Amino acid sequence: MKARVFVTLKNGILDPQGKAIEGALKSLDFKGIESVRQGKIFEIELAGADRAGAEHLLREACEKLLANQVVEDFQVEIL
């Protein structure tokens, strides 16, 4: 079974890397981009076929390692 975990900064948390990317895109003359926020995507392969168990396992992994819950949110997607 495969899964994706999306980790993004919470609203209100400053994102200097996103601002730098936004500035670079504007300097390359990309029109219509108002703002950029960066994040992380983890593609994870899991043993077994228990979707509920896999989601629980990945939520635990996010809470303990993959996401800093003080400043980041996460979303788990079982594929």
Protein Blocks (a to p, Z undefined) as FASTA:
>chain_A
ZZdddddddehiacfklmmmmmmmmmnopghiabdcdddddddddedjbfklmmmmmmmm
mmmmmpcfklpccddddZZ
